[in-house]
């Protein structure tokens, strides 16, 4: 998530502690859209994402939750 944060200039918020402990590995191209990558992770794991636009700075925040 740290690499994605830098690549796409977004913030991540973990909605539950178990989501923060997930490990994702793989190879992705930097020119893929953030939405594509998050969709790919969602389809291959039990982690879900919600994208929220922050009104103060117009920056995107991605809320991450792990389904039990």
Buried (B, 14 or more C-beta within 10 A) or exposed (E): BEEBEEBBEBBBEBEEEBBEEBEEEEEBEEEEEBEEBBEBBEEEEEBBBEEEEEEEEEEBEBBBBBEE
